[in-house]
Amino acid sequence: DGWDYVSCRRKGARAIARVRAGEGPGLIHARVTRPYSHSSADSQAKYRDAEELASEVEHDPIDVLERQLIDAGLLDDEQASSIRAEASAIAMQAAEEALAARRPDPASVTNEVVRLPLMTVVDSHAEVVETEEVAKTAGAAGEEKPGSVVMAEAIRLTLHELLASDERIRVFGEDVADADDEVLSQVEGKGGVFGVTRGLQRKFGSARCFNAPLAESNIVGRGVGQALRGLKPCAEIQFFDYIWPAMQQLRSEAATIRWRSQGSFSCPLVVRVAIGGYLTGGSIWHSQSGESIFAHVPGLLIAFPSRSRDAVGLLRTAFALDDPVLFLEHKHLYRQHYAADPMPPPGWTVPFGHGTVVRRGRDLTIVTWGATVQKSLMAAAQLEADGFQAEVVDLRTISPWDKELVAASVQHTSRLLVVHEDTITAGFGAEVAAWAGENCFWDLDAPVRRVGATDTFVAYEPTLEAAILPQVDDIVSGARSLVER
C-alpha cells in the first residue's frame, strides 16, 4: 500500500534486508498517488474522472501519515501545522538561494565532457619504420614477424594481463565465459563467439568473467552500475549490429555522468564490440559499421584499431581511463596475418587521439581506420606502380581523432582522400572531410574526396557484399581522380 508510510517502511526494510543478505534482487510493487499533472501543459481532469481525483487527494501519503500520527497521539494539530510550515520555509529558502546564486560561466559548458590524461606520445616515424614491411608487401597476404600474434589473440592476452593486474576488472557479455562451473573441468571452454575471452573464467573465476543475458541494454546498464560502484567493468557486445538496445544506456547514462556531475562522478566502462564486414556471408545482422553514430555522442571515447599492436596499446589505455570507451574490434581483422604483430612490451600504450602514418607519400593523403587501412595500403602499392606515392594515415581512434596529424599530412601532399567502411552518407569520413575543408583549405590543391560503402545494409551474397563495401579498386579510382586533376 503506497498510500501508507508504515506499510512502505516495513516492506521496504524487508526487501532491502533480503537483497543485502545475498538472496537476489527484490521488486516492490506499490499503489501510489499521482497528485500533480505530468507537465504544465497537462491536465489530469481531461482523462481522469472527478471521483478518482478526489480519492487521490484523500489518500495523499503525507496527509495519511499526518492523520495516523495525530490519531496515535504522537502529534497534535498545532505540531503538525508547524512541521508543514517549517518544511515549506526550508523549500522556499532553498529556492531563493538558488535563484540568487551566481550564474554559471558560459565558457564552462565544454568542461568535464571527458578527462584524457597526458600520455607519452609514441614517435610516429618509428611506427612507420615498424610497418614499412606491410606497405611494401601490401599487394600480397603479408608475412608475420617471428613471435607475432593475430589481433584476436593479442586482445585475449591483454585481457589476461589486465585482469591479473587489477582485481576490479569484470568481464561479462553473451557467451564470454568458458562454461558452467559444474562442467568447467571437463570441457575445453568457449570464451566468446570469437574465443577472445577464452580462459578468463577458468583463470580468474566466475565472479570476474561471467555470461550475461541476451540483452544488450542489460549488459551495458550493469556495466554503468559497476563503474559507478568503483569497479572497472568490461562489457562485451557480441556483434555491433545488436548494439542498438544499449543505445539509451550508452548515450543517456554512461556518456553523460561526468558532464552532468561536473566531474564529481565518472563512468570507467570499457565496452568491447565486434564490428564490420568483409565476411563474405555476414549479412545485415553481422556486417555493419556505424561508428559515426557514436562519435556524435559527447563523453564517449571510441577506439578502432587496425592491427594487433595498436589493439594492445589502445586496450591498455582504455582501462587506464576514467571515462566510457567503445572499443571496436573488426571481426575481419581478428585472424588476418597482415594485421599480426609481436606483443608489445608491458607498459606500451597508445594514447587516444593519436593516429599514425603507416606509409609515407608525397602526392596524396589517404585517411582511414579499421579494415580499410590494409585495403588503402594495397591501393597505395598499385598507385606507386604508376608513379604516384600515397601517404596512408591510420586514425586508430575516432573520438578523439588526430586532427593535427591529418593537417600535417595534407600540408605535405596537398590532396586528401578519406576511406571508411561505413555508409558514405554521414559516415565519419564526412566529419574528417568537412574539418579538412574548413581548416586545410589553403593546403589543398583539389577537393576532398571520400570512399565508403553504398547507402545500404551489407548483403549476404558475396558478390553483392563486394559491391556494397569499399574495395581496393574503389580506393585506387578515388585516388586517381585526385592526383590526375
Secondary structure, 3 states (H helix, E strand, C coil): CCCCHHHHHHHHHHHHHHHHCCCCCCCCCCCCCCCCCCCCCCCHHHCCCHHHHHHHHHCCHHHHHHHHHHHCCCCCHHHHHHHHHHHHHHHHHHHHHHHHCCCCCHHHHHCCCCCCCCCCCCCHHHHHHHHHHHHHCCCCCCCCCCCEECHHHHHHHHHHHHHHHCCCEEEEECCCCCCCCCCHHHCCCCCCCCCCCCCHHHHHCCCCEEECCCCHHHHHHHHHHHHHCCCEEEEEECCHHHCHHHHHHHHHHHHHHHHHCCCCCCCCCEEEEEECCCCCCCCCCCCCCCHHHHHCCCCCEEECCCCHHHHHHHHHHHHHCCCCEEEEEEHHHCCCHHHCEECCCCCCCCCCCCCEEEECCCCEEEEECCCHHHHHHHHHHHHHHCCCCEEEEECCEEECCCHHHHHHHHHHHCCEEEEEEEECCCCHHHHHHHHHHHHCHHHCCCCCEEEEECCCCCCCCHHHHHHHCCCHHHHHHHHHHHHCC
